[in-house]
Amino acid sequence: MPSISTPSPSTDSARINLRTSPEVKALIERAAALMGSTVSSYISQTMYETSQRVVAEQDTLTLSDRDRDAFLNALENPAKPTQVLIDLMKLSA
């Protein structure tokens, strides 16, 4: 799993408005208090870490051993170009 870094402190800020149920709000407030944090800092940090994980998962391609081997083999032993490809490349030159 990729390492997750925390956002660096900044004097700049951007606003996000959030609507939720009273039950969810109470739970978030309790969790923030247990972490010794403000609700805003708690939500910001938690969403930042979750967002980094989601983006990293989407940016990472995982291949099976078989697919990895096929990919590496294709890189090491590229197929010879077909006549159609050769003709196409001549058109775009």
PDB file of N, CA, C and O in Angstrom, chain B, residues numbered from 101:
ATOM      1  N   MET B 101       0.843  -1.180   0.000  1.00  0.00           N
ATOM      2  CA  MET B 101       0.000   0.000   0.000  1.00  0.00           C
ATOM      3  C   MET B 101       0.887   1.241   0.000  1.00  0.00           C
ATOM      4  O   MET B 101       1.887   1.288   0.717  1.00  0.00           O
ATOM      5  N   PRO B 102       0.528   2.252  -0.802  1.00  0.00           N
ATOM      6  CA  PRO B 102       1.371   3.441  -0.869  1.00  0.00           C
ATOM      7  C   PRO B 102       1.343   4.208   0.439  1.00  0.00           C
ATOM      8  O   PRO B 102       0.354   4.184   1.172  1.00  0.00           O
ATOM      9  N   SER B 103       2.442   4.888   0.716  1.00  0.00           N
ATOM     10  CA  SER B 103       2.472   5.697   1.922  1.00  0.00           C
ATOM     11  C   SER B 103       1.597   6.927   1.723  1.00  0.00           C
ATOM     12  O   SER B 103       1.496   7.468   0.622  1.00  0.00           O
ATOM     13  N   ILE B 104       0.980   7.348   2.790  1.00  0.00           N
ATOM     14  CA  ILE B 104       0.084   8.494   2.728  1.00  0.00           C
ATOM     15  C   ILE B 104       0.726   9.625   3.516  1.00  0.00           C
ATOM     16  O   ILE B 104       0.977   9.503   4.715  1.00  0.00           O
ATOM     17  N   SER B 105       0.985  10.711   2.832  1.00  0.00           N
ATOM     18  CA  SER B 105       1.574  11.854   3.516  1.00  0.00           C
ATOM     19  C   SER B 105       0.469  12.811   3.928  1.00  0.00           C
ATOM     20  O   SER B 105      -0.597  12.848   3.314  1.00  0.00           O
ATOM     21  N   THR B 106       0.726  13.565   4.946  1.00  0.00           N
ATOM     22  CA  THR B 106      -0.251  14.533   5.416  1.00  0.00           C
ATOM     23  C   THR B 106      -0.048  15.851   4.686  1.00  0.00           C
ATOM     24  O   THR B 106       1.064  16.174   4.269  1.00  0.00           O
ATOM     25  N   PRO B 107      -1.132  16.615   4.533  1.00  0.00           N
ATOM     26  CA  PRO B 107      -0.982  17.891   3.842  1.00  0.00           C
ATOM     27  C   PRO B 107      -0.077  18.823   4.625  1.00  0.00           C
ATOM     28  O   PRO B 107      -0.094  18.836   5.856  1.00  0.00           O
ATOM     29  N   SER B 108       0.707  19.598   3.906  1.00  0.00           N
ATOM     30  CA  SER B 108       1.589  20.537   4.586  1.00  0.00           C
ATOM     31  C   SER B 108       0.779  21.742   5.059  1.00  0.00           C
ATOM     32  O   SER B 108      -0.179  22.147   4.400  1.00  0.00           O
ATOM     33  N   PRO B 109       1.158  22.306   6.186  1.00  0.00           N
ATOM     34  CA  PRO B 109       0.443  23.469   6.682  1.00  0.00           C
ATOM     35  C   PRO B 109       0.506  24.615   5.670  1.00  0.00           C
ATOM     36  O   PRO B 109       1.533  24.833   5.027  1.00  0.00           O
ATOM     37  N   SER B 110      -0.568  25.319   5.543  1.00  0.00           N
ATOM     38  CA  SER B 110      -0.636  26.412   4.587  1.00  0.00           C
ATOM     39  C   SER B 110      -1.501  27.519   5.162  1.00  0.00           C
ATOM     40  O   SER B 110      -2.424  27.277   5.940  1.00  0.00           O
ATOM     41  N   THR B 111      -1.182  28.725   4.764  1.00  0.00           N
ATOM     42  CA  THR B 111      -2.022  29.843   5.196  1.00  0.00           C
ATOM     43  C   THR B 111      -3.216  29.994   4.263  1.00  0.00           C
ATOM     44  O   THR B 111      -4.191  30.663   4.608  1.00  0.00           O
ATOM     45  N   ASP B 112      -3.150  29.373   3.073  1.00  0.00           N
ATOM     46  CA  ASP B 112      -4.280  29.406   2.146  1.00  0.00           C
ATOM     47  C   ASP B 112      -5.356  28.450   2.635  1.00  0.00           C
ATOM     48  O   ASP B 112      -5.066  27.478   3.333  1.00  0.00           O
ATOM     49  N   SER B 113      -6.582  28.728   2.270  1.00  0.00           N
ATOM     50  CA  SER B 113      -7.654  27.801   2.621  1.00  0.00           C
ATOM     51  C   SER B 113      -8.736  27.845   1.545  1.00  0.00           C
ATOM     52  O   SER B 113      -8.895  28.840   0.837  1.00  0.00           O
ATOM     53  N   ALA B 114      -9.458  26.764   1.446  1.00  0.00           N
ATOM     54  CA  ALA B 114     -10.595  26.662   0.535  1.00  0.00           C
ATOM     55  C   ALA B 114     -11.746  26.067   1.326  1.00  0.00           C
ATOM     56  O   ALA B 114     -11.540  25.283   2.253  1.00  0.00           O
ATOM     57  N   ARG B 115     -12.931  26.438   0.961  1.00  0.00           N
ATOM     58  CA  ARG B 115     -14.105  26.038   1.723  1.00  0.00           C
ATOM     59  C   ARG B 115     -14.822  24.895   1.034  1.00  0.00           C
ATOM     60  O   ARG B 115     -14.961  24.879  -0.189  1.00  0.00           O
ATOM     61  N   ILE B 116     -15.282  23.927   1.837  1.00  0.00           N
ATOM     62  CA  ILE B 116     -16.157  22.848   1.389  1.00  0.00           C
ATOM     63  C   ILE B 116     -17.343  22.822   2.341  1.00  0.00           C
ATOM     64  O   ILE B 116     -17.167  22.731   3.556  1.00  0.00           O
ATOM     65  N   ASN B 117     -18.532  22.902   1.799  1.00  0.00           N
ATOM     66  CA  ASN B 117     -19.737  22.813   2.622  1.00  0.00           C
ATOM     67  C   ASN B 117     -20.257  21.385   2.580  1.00  0.00           C
ATOM     68  O   ASN B 117     -20.216  20.728   1.541  1.00  0.00           O
ATOM     69  N   LEU B 118     -20.745  20.915   3.715  1.00  0.00           N
ATOM     70  CA  LEU B 118     -21.172  19.525   3.833  1.00  0.00           C
ATOM     71  C   LEU B 118     -22.486  19.455   4.603  1.00  0.00           C
ATOM     72  O   LEU B 118     -22.619  20.028   5.684  1.00  0.00           O
ATOM     73  N   ARG B 119     -23.441  18.752   4.037  1.00  0.00           N
ATOM     74  CA  ARG B 119     -24.699  18.499   4.739  1.00  0.00           C
ATOM     75  C   ARG B 119     -24.742  17.026   5.104  1.00  0.00           C
ATOM     76  O   ARG B 119     -24.374  16.166   4.304  1.00  0.00           O
ATOM     77  N   THR B 120     -25.193  16.743   6.316  1.00  0.00           N
ATOM     78  CA  THR B 120     -25.282  15.356   6.759  1.00  0.00           C
ATOM     79  C   THR B 120     -26.390  15.229   7.801  1.00  0.00           C
ATOM     80  O   THR B 120     -26.988  16.223   8.212  1.00  0.00           O
ATOM     81  N   SER B 121     -26.648  14.029   8.210  1.00  0.00           N
ATOM     82  CA  SER B 121     -27.693  13.801   9.218  1.00  0.00           C
ATOM     83  C   SER B 121     -27.154  14.171  10.601  1.00  0.00           C
ATOM     84  O   SER B 121     -25.942  14.206  10.814  1.00  0.00           O
ATOM     85  N   PRO B 122     -28.061  14.446  11.533  1.00  0.00           N
ATOM     86  CA  PRO B 122     -27.612  14.746  12.906  1.00  0.00           C
ATOM     87  C   PRO B 122     -26.816  13.598  13.529  1.00  0.00           C
ATOM     88  O   PRO B 122     -25.898  13.836  14.314  1.00  0.00           O
ATOM     89  N   GLU B 123     -27.162  12.357  13.184  1.00  0.00           N
ATOM     90  CA  GLU B 123     -26.457  11.208  13.738  1.00  0.00           C
ATOM     91  C   GLU B 123     -25.006  11.160  13.241  1.00  0.00           C
ATOM     92  O   GLU B 123     -24.082  10.904  14.013  1.00  0.00           O
ATOM     93  N   VAL B 124     -24.828  11.408  11.950  1.00  0.00           N
ATOM     94  CA  VAL B 124     -23.480  11.396  11.388  1.00  0.00           C
ATOM     95  C   VAL B 124     -22.674  12.549  11.964  1.00  0.00           C
ATOM     96  O   VAL B 124     -21.501  12.381  12.294  1.00  0.00           O
ATOM     97  N   LYS B 125     -23.291  13.716  12.086  1.00  0.00           N
ATOM     98  CA  LYS B 125     -22.606  14.876  12.649  1.00  0.00           C
ATOM     99  C   LYS B 125     -22.137  14.583  14.073  1.00  0.00           C
ATOM    100  O   LYS B 125     -21.004  14.899  14.436  1.00  0.00           O
ATOM    101  N   ALA B 126     -23.005  13.985  14.870  1.00  0.00           N
ATOM    102  CA  ALA B 126     -22.646  13.670  16.260  1.00  0.00           C
ATOM    103  C   ALA B 126     -21.484  12.676  16.312  1.00  0.00           C
ATOM    104  O   ALA B 126     -20.588  12.812  17.145  1.00  0.00           O
ATOM    105  N   LEU B 127     -21.498  11.691  15.435  1.00  0.00           N
ATOM    106  CA  LEU B 127     -20.427  10.703  15.414  1.00  0.00           C
ATOM    107  C   LEU B 127     -19.104  11.346  14.992  1.00  0.00           C
ATOM    108  O   LEU B 127     -18.058  11.054  15.571  1.00  0.00           O
ATOM    109  N   ILE B 128     -19.149  12.212  13.993  1.00  0.00           N
ATOM    110  CA  ILE B 128     -17.938  12.914  13.552  1.00  0.00           C
ATOM    111  C   ILE B 128     -17.407  13.797  14.677  1.00  0.00           C
ATOM    112  O   ILE B 128     -16.201  13.827  14.921  1.00  0.00           O
ATOM    113  N   GLU B 129     -18.277  14.501  15.349  1.00  0.00           N
ATOM    114  CA  GLU B 129     -17.862  15.361  16.465  1.00  0.00           C
ATOM    115  C   GLU B 129     -17.214  14.529  17.568  1.00  0.00           C
ATOM    116  O   GLU B 129     -16.213  14.940  18.155  1.00  0.00           O
ATOM    117  N   ARG B 130     -17.784  13.368  17.846  1.00  0.00           N
ATOM    118  CA  ARG B 130     -17.227  12.504  18.886  1.00  0.00           C
ATOM    119  C   ARG B 130     -15.845  11.993  18.470  1.00  0.00           C
ATOM    120  O   ARG B 130     -14.908  12.006  19.269  1.00  0.00           O
ATOM    121  N   ALA B 131     -15.726  11.548  17.230  1.00  0.00           N
ATOM    122  CA  ALA B 131     -14.440  11.039  16.739  1.00  0.00           C
ATOM    123  C   ALA B 131     -13.384  12.140  16.767  1.00  0.00           C
ATOM    124  O   ALA B 131     -12.244  11.899  17.164  1.00  0.00           O
ATOM    125  N   ALA B 132     -13.757  13.343  16.348  1.00  0.00           N
ATOM    126  CA  ALA B 132     -12.810  14.466  16.369  1.00  0.00           C
ATOM    127  C   ALA B 132     -12.353  14.746  17.791  1.00  0.00           C
ATOM    128  O   ALA B 132     -11.165  14.961  18.031  1.00  0.00           O
ATOM    129  N   ALA B 133     -13.283  14.746  18.730  1.00  0.00           N
ATOM    130  CA  ALA B 133     -12.937  14.995  20.128  1.00  0.00           C
ATOM    131  C   ALA B 133     -11.993  13.909  20.656  1.00  0.00           C
ATOM    132  O   ALA B 133     -11.039  14.203  21.377  1.00  0.00           O
ATOM    133  N   LEU B 134     -12.267  12.662  20.293  1.00  0.00           N
ATOM    134  CA  LEU B 134     -11.407  11.561  20.736  1.00  0.00           C
ATOM    135  C   LEU B 134      -9.996  11.683  20.164  1.00  0.00           C
ATOM    136  O   LEU B 134      -9.031  11.240  20.787  1.00  0.00           O
ATOM    137  N   MET B 135      -9.879  12.276  18.993  1.00  0.00           N
ATOM    138  CA  MET B 135      -8.573  12.478  18.366  1.00  0.00           C
ATOM    139  C   MET B 135      -7.924  13.778  18.826  1.00  0.00           C
ATOM    140  O   MET B 135      -6.793  14.075  18.442  1.00  0.00           O
ATOM    141  N   GLY B 136      -8.631  14.557  19.647  1.00  0.00           N
ATOM    142  CA  GLY B 136      -8.095  15.827  20.120  1.00  0.00           C
ATOM    143  C   GLY B 136      -8.004  16.858  19.004  1.00  0.00           C
ATOM    144  O   GLY B 136      -7.070  17.659  18.959  1.00  0.00           O
ATOM    145  N   SER B 137      -8.968  16.829  18.118  1.00  0.00           N
ATOM    146  CA  SER B 137      -8.941  17.678  16.937  1.00  0.00           C
ATOM    147  C   SER B 137     -10.252  18.435  16.799  1.00  0.00           C
ATOM    148  O   SER B 137     -11.266  18.067  17.392  1.00  0.00           O
ATOM    149  N   THR B 138     -10.212  19.493  16.010  1.00  0.00           N
ATOM    150  CA  THR B 138     -11.460  20.169  15.681  1.00  0.00           C
ATOM    151  C   THR B 138     -12.184  19.327  14.631  1.00  0.00           C
ATOM    152  O   THR B 138     -11.570  18.502  13.954  1.00  0.00           O
ATOM    153  N   VAL B 139     -13.479  19.539  14.505  1.00  0.00           N
ATOM    154  CA  VAL B 139     -14.260  18.823  13.501  1.00  0.00           C
ATOM    155  C   VAL B 139     -13.715  19.126  12.110  1.00  0.00           C
ATOM    156  O   VAL B 139     -13.566  18.225  11.284  1.00  0.00           O
ATOM    157  N   SER B 140     -13.421  20.388  11.857  1.00  0.00           N
ATOM    158  CA  SER B 140     -12.909  20.778  10.548  1.00  0.00           C
ATOM    159  C   SER B 140     -11.583  20.091  10.237  1.00  0.00           C
ATOM    160  O   SER B 140     -11.407  19.561   9.140  1.00  0.00           O
ATOM    161  N   SER B 141     -10.657  20.093  11.175  1.00  0.00           N
ATOM    162  CA  SER B 141      -9.360  19.442  10.966  1.00  0.00           C
ATOM    163  C   SER B 141      -9.515  17.934  10.823  1.00  0.00           C
ATOM    164  O   SER B 141      -8.851  17.313   9.993  1.00  0.00           O
ATOM    165  N   TYR B 142     -10.383  17.354  11.624  1.00  0.00           N
ATOM    166  CA  TYR B 142     -10.616  15.912  11.559  1.00  0.00           C
ATOM    167  C   TYR B 142     -11.171  15.514  10.191  1.00  0.00           C
ATOM    168  O   TYR B 142     -10.668  14.583   9.560  1.00  0.00           O
ATOM    169  N   ILE B 143     -12.199  16.215   9.739  1.00  0.00           N
ATOM    170  CA  ILE B 143     -12.795  15.905   8.435  1.00  0.00           C
ATOM    171  C   ILE B 143     -11.775  16.131   7.329  1.00  0.00           C
ATOM    172  O   ILE B 143     -11.639  15.298   6.432  1.00  0.00           O
ATOM    173  N   SER B 144     -11.063  17.237   7.381  1.00  0.00           N
ATOM    174  CA  SER B 144     -10.079  17.552   6.353  1.00  0.00           C
ATOM    175  C   SER B 144      -9.005  16.480   6.276  1.00  0.00           C
ATOM    176  O   SER B 144      -8.701  16.000   5.184  1.00  0.00           O
ATOM    177  N   GLN B 145      -8.428  16.096   7.395  1.00  0.00           N
ATOM    178  CA  GLN B 145      -7.364  15.092   7.420  1.00  0.00           C
ATOM    179  C   GLN B 145      -7.879  13.733   6.958  1.00  0.00           C
ATOM    180  O   GLN B 145      -7.232  13.063   6.154  1.00  0.00           O
ATOM    181  N   THR B 146      -9.033  13.329   7.459  1.00  0.00           N
ATOM    182  CA  THR B 146      -9.594  12.028   7.103  1.00  0.00           C
ATOM    183  C   THR B 146      -9.918  11.955   5.618  1.00  0.00           C
ATOM    184  O   THR B 146      -9.616  10.955   4.967  1.00  0.00           O
ATOM    185  N   MET B 147     -10.524  12.991   5.085  1.00  0.00           N
ATOM    186  CA  MET B 147     -10.872  12.994   3.667  1.00  0.00           C
ATOM    187  C   MET B 147      -9.636  13.101   2.784  1.00  0.00           C
ATOM    188  O   MET B 147      -9.603  12.530   1.693  1.00  0.00           O
ATOM    189  N   TYR B 148      -8.626  13.821   3.240  1.00  0.00           N
ATOM    190  CA  TYR B 148      -7.376  13.917   2.496  1.00  0.00           C
ATOM    191  C   TYR B 148      -6.730  12.541   2.371  1.00  0.00           C
ATOM    192  O   TYR B 148      -6.337  12.138   1.277  1.00  0.00           O
ATOM    193  N   GLU B 149      -6.619  11.823   3.476  1.00  0.00           N
ATOM    194  CA  GLU B 149      -6.006  10.498   3.469  1.00  0.00           C
ATOM    195  C   GLU B 149      -6.815   9.520   2.623  1.00  0.00           C
ATOM    196  O   GLU B 149      -6.247   8.749   1.850  1.00  0.00           O
ATOM    197  N   THR B 150      -8.136   9.549   2.764  1.00  0.00           N
ATOM    198  CA  THR B 150      -8.994   8.668   1.974  1.00  0.00           C
ATOM    199  C   THR B 150      -8.891   8.998   0.494  1.00  0.00           C
ATOM    200  O   THR B 150      -8.835   8.098  -0.344  1.00  0.00           O
ATOM    201  N   SER B 151      -8.867  10.278   0.172  1.00  0.00           N
ATOM    202  CA  SER B 151      -8.760  10.691  -1.224  1.00  0.00           C
ATOM    203  C   SER B 151      -7.433  10.263  -1.826  1.00  0.00           C
ATOM    204  O   SER B 151      -7.398   9.826  -2.976  1.00  0.00           O
ATOM    205  N   GLN B 152      -6.353  10.377  -1.089  1.00  0.00           N
ATOM    206  CA  GLN B 152      -5.052   9.918  -1.584  1.00  0.00           C
ATOM    207  C   GLN B 152      -5.085   8.425  -1.878  1.00  0.00           C
ATOM    208  O   GLN B 152      -4.552   7.979  -2.895  1.00  0.00           O
ATOM    209  N   ARG B 153      -5.707   7.650  -0.994  1.00  0.00           N
ATOM    210  CA  ARG B 153      -5.779   6.204  -1.186  1.00  0.00           C
ATOM    211  C   ARG B 153      -6.595   5.873  -2.425  1.00  0.00           C
ATOM    212  O   ARG B 153      -6.186   5.032  -3.226  1.00  0.00           O
ATOM    213  N   VAL B 154      -7.751   6.526  -2.596  1.00  0.00           N
ATOM    214  CA  VAL B 154      -8.616   6.263  -3.749  1.00  0.00           C
ATOM    215  C   VAL B 154      -7.895   6.605  -5.049  1.00  0.00           C
ATOM    216  O   VAL B 154      -7.936   5.830  -6.004  1.00  0.00           O
ATOM    217  N   VAL B 155      -7.242   7.750  -5.089  1.00  0.00           N
ATOM    218  CA  VAL B 155      -6.523   8.162  -6.298  1.00  0.00           C
ATOM    219  C   VAL B 155      -5.368   7.206  -6.586  1.00  0.00           C
ATOM    220  O   VAL B 155      -5.149   6.834  -7.739  1.00  0.00           O
ATOM    221  N   ALA B 156      -4.632   6.807  -5.556  1.00  0.00           N
ATOM    222  CA  ALA B 156      -3.513   5.878  -5.738  1.00  0.00           C
ATOM    223  C   ALA B 156      -4.007   4.535  -6.277  1.00  0.00           C
ATOM    224  O   ALA B 156      -3.365   3.940  -7.143  1.00  0.00           O
ATOM    225  N   GLU B 157      -5.134   4.062  -5.773  1.00  0.00           N
ATOM    226  CA  GLU B 157      -5.690   2.795  -6.257  1.00  0.00           C
ATOM    227  C   GLU B 157      -6.081   2.897  -7.726  1.00  0.00           C
ATOM    228  O   GLU B 157      -5.897   1.947  -8.487  1.00  0.00           O
ATOM    229  N   GLN B 158      -6.618   4.041  -8.126  1.00  0.00           N
ATOM    230  CA  GLN B 158      -7.014   4.226  -9.520  1.00  0.00           C
ATOM    231  C   GLN B 158      -5.815   4.420 -10.436  1.00  0.00           C
ATOM    232  O   GLN B 158      -5.878   4.073 -11.616  1.00  0.00           O
ATOM    233  N   ASP B 159      -4.732   4.963  -9.916  1.00  0.00           N
ATOM    234  CA  ASP B 159      -3.539   5.224 -10.713  1.00  0.00           C
ATOM    235  C   ASP B 159      -2.609   4.022 -10.808  1.00  0.00           C
ATOM    236  O   ASP B 159      -1.627   4.056 -11.550  1.00  0.00           O
ATOM    237  N   THR B 160      -2.905   2.972 -10.073  1.00  0.00           N
ATOM    238  CA  THR B 160      -2.046   1.795 -10.040  1.00  0.00           C
ATOM    239  C   THR B 160      -2.685   0.660 -10.825  1.00  0.00           C
ATOM    240  O   THR B 160      -3.844   0.311 -10.599  1.00  0.00           O
ATOM    241  N   LEU B 161      -1.934   0.096 -11.731  1.00  0.00           N
ATOM    242  CA  LEU B 161      -2.401  -1.036 -12.521  1.00  0.00           C
ATOM    243  C   LEU B 161      -1.783  -2.294 -11.938  1.00  0.00           C
ATOM    244  O   LEU B 161      -0.560  -2.392 -11.833  1.00  0.00           O
ATOM    245  N   THR B 162      -2.606  -3.248 -11.561  1.00  0.00           N
ATOM    246  CA  THR B 162      -2.125  -4.491 -10.999  1.00  0.00           C
ATOM    247  C   THR B 162      -2.384  -5.611 -11.996  1.00  0.00           C
ATOM    248  O   THR B 162      -3.517  -5.829 -12.425  1.00  0.00           O
ATOM    249  N   LEU B 163      -1.323  -6.316 -12.356  1.00  0.00           N
ATOM    250  CA  LEU B 163      -1.437  -7.415 -13.303  1.00  0.00           C
ATOM    251  C   LEU B 163      -1.234  -8.748 -12.593  1.00  0.00           C
ATOM    252  O   LEU B 163      -0.518  -8.837 -11.595  1.00  0.00           O
ATOM    253  N   SER B 164      -1.878  -9.778 -13.126  1.00  0.00           N
ATOM    254  CA  SER B 164      -1.607 -11.126 -12.639  1.00  0.00           C
ATOM    255  C   SER B 164      -0.197 -11.501 -13.090  1.00  0.00           C
ATOM    256  O   SER B 164       0.375 -10.834 -13.952  1.00  0.00           O
ATOM    257  N   ASP B 165       0.359 -12.553 -12.519  1.00  0.00           N
ATOM    258  CA  ASP B 165       1.699 -12.999 -12.933  1.00  0.00           C
ATOM    259  C   ASP B 165       1.717 -13.308 -14.428  1.00  0.00           C
ATOM    260  O   ASP B 165       2.668 -12.956 -15.126  1.00  0.00           O
ATOM    261  N   ARG B 166       0.672 -13.962 -14.916  1.00  0.00           N
ATOM    262  CA  ARG B 166       0.582 -14.322 -16.328  1.00  0.00           C
ATOM    263  C   ARG B 166       0.566 -13.083 -17.205  1.00  0.00           C
ATOM    264  O   ARG B 166       1.285 -13.016 -18.201  1.00  0.00           O
ATOM    265  N   ASP B 167      -0.260 -12.090 -16.838  1.00  0.00           N
ATOM    266  CA  ASP B 167      -0.354 -10.860 -17.627  1.00  0.00           C
ATOM    267  C   ASP B 167       0.941 -10.053 -17.564  1.00  0.00           C
ATOM    268  O   ASP B 167       1.357  -9.465 -18.562  1.00  0.00           O
ATOM    269  N   ARG B 168       1.577 -10.026 -16.397  1.00  0.00           N
ATOM    270  CA  ARG B 168       2.862  -9.335 -16.275  1.00  0.00           C
ATOM    271  C   ARG B 168       3.904  -9.966 -17.185  1.00  0.00           C
ATOM    272  O   ARG B 168       4.641  -9.268 -17.882  1.00  0.00           O
ATOM    273  N   ASP B 169       3.957 -11.299 -17.171  1.00  0.00           N
ATOM    274  CA  ASP B 169       4.924 -11.998 -18.016  1.00  0.00           C
ATOM    275  C   ASP B 169       4.651 -11.741 -19.491  1.00  0.00           C
ATOM    276  O   ASP B 169       5.587 -11.547 -20.267  1.00  0.00           O
ATOM    277  N   ALA B 170       3.385 -11.736 -19.886  1.00  0.00           N
ATOM    278  CA  ALA B 170       3.032 -11.470 -21.287  1.00  0.00           C
ATOM    279  C   ALA B 170       3.423 -10.047 -21.670  1.00  0.00           C
ATOM    280  O   ALA B 170       3.923  -9.818 -22.771  1.00  0.00           O
ATOM    281  N   PHE B 171       3.203  -9.093 -20.777  1.00  0.00           N
ATOM    282  CA  PHE B 171       3.556  -7.696 -21.043  1.00  0.00           C
ATOM    283  C   PHE B 171       5.070  -7.545 -21.199  1.00  0.00           C
ATOM    284  O   PHE B 171       5.539  -6.919 -22.149  1.00  0.00           O
ATOM    285  N   LEU B 172       5.820  -8.110 -20.279  1.00  0.00           N
ATOM    286  CA  LEU B 172       7.280  -8.019 -20.357  1.00  0.00           C
ATOM    287  C   LEU B 172       7.821  -8.720 -21.602  1.00  0.00           C
ATOM    288  O   LEU B 172       8.764  -8.243 -22.232  1.00  0.00           O
ATOM    289  N   ASN B 173       7.217  -9.853 -21.947  1.00  0.00           N
ATOM    290  CA  ASN B 173       7.629 -10.565 -23.156  1.00  0.00           C
ATOM    291  C   ASN B 173       7.369  -9.709 -24.400  1.00  0.00           C
ATOM    292  O   ASN B 173       8.196  -9.674 -25.311  1.00  0.00           O
ATOM    293  N   ALA B 174       6.235  -9.029 -24.439  1.00  0.00           N
ATOM    294  CA  ALA B 174       5.923  -8.165 -25.579  1.00  0.00           C
ATOM    295  C   ALA B 174       6.907  -7.002 -25.674  1.00  0.00           C
ATOM    296  O   ALA B 174       7.254  -6.574 -26.775  1.00  0.00           O
ATOM    297  N   LEU B 175       7.357  -6.491 -24.536  1.00  0.00           N
ATOM    298  CA  LEU B 175       8.353  -5.415 -24.556  1.00  0.00           C
ATOM    299  C   LEU B 175       9.708  -5.918 -25.039  1.00  0.00           C
ATOM    300  O   LEU B 175      10.399  -5.248 -25.807  1.00  0.00           O
ATOM    301  N   GLU B 176      10.068  -7.092 -24.582  1.00  0.00           N
ATOM    302  CA  GLU B 176      11.382  -7.644 -24.932  1.00  0.00           C
ATOM    303  C   GLU B 176      11.416  -8.221 -26.344  1.00  0.00           C
ATOM    304  O   GLU B 176      12.471  -8.257 -26.977  1.00  0.00           O
ATOM    305  N   ASN B 177      10.275  -8.669 -26.833  1.00  0.00           N
ATOM    306  CA  ASN B 177      10.186  -9.306 -28.155  1.00  0.00           C
ATOM    307  C   ASN B 177       9.032  -8.698 -28.942  1.00  0.00           C
ATOM    308  O   ASN B 177       8.013  -9.356 -29.155  1.00  0.00           O
ATOM    309  N   PRO B 178       9.181  -7.464 -29.371  1.00  0.00           N
ATOM    310  CA  PRO B 178       8.062  -6.820 -30.063  1.00  0.00           C
ATOM    311  C   PRO B 178       7.735  -7.539 -31.376  1.00  0.00           C
ATOM    312  O   PRO B 178       8.620  -8.067 -32.050  1.00  0.00           O
ATOM    313  N   ALA B 179       6.452  -7.546 -31.719  1.00  0.00           N
ATOM    314  CA  ALA B 179       6.012  -8.159 -32.973  1.00  0.00           C
ATOM    315  C   ALA B 179       6.496  -7.316 -34.144  1.00  0.00           C
ATOM    316  O   ALA B 179       6.653  -6.100 -34.032  1.00  0.00           O
ATOM    317  N   LYS B 180       6.728  -7.983 -35.262  1.00  0.00           N
ATOM    318  CA  LYS B 180       7.131  -7.253 -36.457  1.00  0.00           C
ATOM    319  C   LYS B 180       5.926  -6.475 -36.972  1.00  0.00           C
ATOM    320  O   LYS B 180       4.803  -6.978 -36.920  1.00  0.00           O
ATOM    321  N   PRO B 181       6.137  -5.256 -37.467  1.00  0.00           N
ATOM    322  CA  PRO B 181       5.007  -4.472 -37.970  1.00  0.00           C
ATOM    323  C   PRO B 181       4.381  -5.123 -39.202  1.00  0.00           C
ATOM    324  O   PRO B 181       5.081  -5.667 -40.057  1.00  0.00           O
ATOM    325  N   THR B 182       3.072  -5.057 -39.276  1.00  0.00           N
ATOM    326  CA  THR B 182       2.368  -5.586 -40.441  1.00  0.00           C
ATOM    327  C   THR B 182       2.466  -4.580 -41.579  1.00  0.00           C
ATOM    328  O   THR B 182       2.821  -3.421 -41.368  1.00  0.00           O
ATOM    329  N   GLN B 183       2.149  -5.033 -42.783  1.00  0.00           N
ATOM    330  CA  GLN B 183       2.192  -4.132 -43.935  1.00  0.00           C
ATOM    331  C   GLN B 183       1.197  -2.988 -43.762  1.00  0.00           C
ATOM    332  O   GLN B 183       1.477  -1.860 -44.166  1.00  0.00           O
ATOM    333  N   VAL B 184       0.055  -3.263 -43.173  1.00  0.00           N
ATOM    334  CA  VAL B 184      -0.942  -2.213 -42.938  1.00  0.00           C
ATOM    335  C   VAL B 184      -0.367  -1.130 -42.031  1.00  0.00           C
ATOM    336  O   VAL B 184      -0.566   0.057 -42.287  1.00  0.00           O
ATOM    337  N   LEU B 185       0.335  -1.519 -40.989  1.00  0.00           N
ATOM    338  CA  LEU B 185       0.953  -0.542 -40.080  1.00  0.00           C
ATOM    339  C   LEU B 185       2.044   0.243 -40.794  1.00  0.00           C
ATOM    340  O   LEU B 185       2.155   1.458 -40.631  1.00  0.00           O
ATOM    341  N   ILE B 186       2.839  -0.452 -41.577  1.00  0.00           N
ATOM    342  CA  ILE B 186       3.896   0.244 -42.334  1.00  0.00           C
ATOM    343  C   ILE B 186       3.290   1.282 -43.265  1.00  0.00           C
ATOM    344  O   ILE B 186       3.771   2.413 -43.333  1.00  0.00           O
ATOM    345  N   ASP B 187       2.236   0.905 -43.985  1.00  0.00           N
ATOM    346  CA  ASP B 187       1.559   1.831 -44.900  1.00  0.00           C
ATOM    347  C   ASP B 187       0.959   3.023 -44.136  1.00  0.00           C
ATOM    348  O   ASP B 187       1.038   4.167 -44.584  1.00  0.00           O
ATOM    349  N   LEU B 188       0.365   2.731 -42.986  1.00  0.00           N
ATOM    350  CA  LEU B 188      -0.227   3.802 -42.173  1.00  0.00           C
ATOM    351  C   LEU B 188       0.822   4.785 -41.700  1.00  0.00           C
ATOM    352  O   LEU B 188       0.596   5.995 -41.729  1.00  0.00           O
ATOM    353  N   MET B 189       1.955   4.288 -41.271  1.00  0.00           N
ATOM    354  CA  MET B 189       3.026   5.159 -40.800  1.00  0.00           C
ATOM    355  C   MET B 189       3.575   6.035 -41.936  1.00  0.00           C
ATOM    356  O   MET B 189       3.982   7.172 -41.698  1.00  0.00           O
ATOM    357  N   LYS B 190       3.587   5.515 -43.151  1.00  0.00           N
ATOM    358  CA  LYS B 190       4.029   6.303 -44.291  1.00  0.00           C
ATOM    359  C   LYS B 190       3.067   7.463 -44.556  1.00  0.00           C
ATOM    360  O   LYS B 190       3.492   8.533 -44.992  1.00  0.00           O
ATOM    361  N   LEU B 191       1.762   7.254 -44.293  1.00  0.00           N
ATOM    362  CA  LEU B 191       0.762   8.296 -44.516  1.00  0.00           C
ATOM    363  C   LEU B 191       0.918   9.445 -43.543  1.00  0.00           C
ATOM    364  O   LEU B 191       0.704  10.599 -43.915  1.00  0.00           O
ATOM    365  N   SER B 192       1.287   9.158 -42.304  1.00  0.00           N
ATOM    366  CA  SER B 192       1.350  10.200 -41.287  1.00  0.00           C
ATOM    367  C   SER B 192       2.701  10.910 -41.256  1.00  0.00           C
ATOM    368  O   SER B 192       2.875  11.866 -40.500  1.00  0.00           O
ATOM    369  N   ALA B 193       3.664  10.455 -42.068  1.00  0.00           N
ATOM    370  CA  ALA B 193       4.990  11.065 -42.053  1.00  0.00           C
ATOM    371  C   ALA B 193       5.056  12.326 -42.873  1.00  0.00           C
ATOM    372  O   ALA B 193       6.111  12.954 -42.956  1.00  0.00           O
TER     373      ALA B 193
END
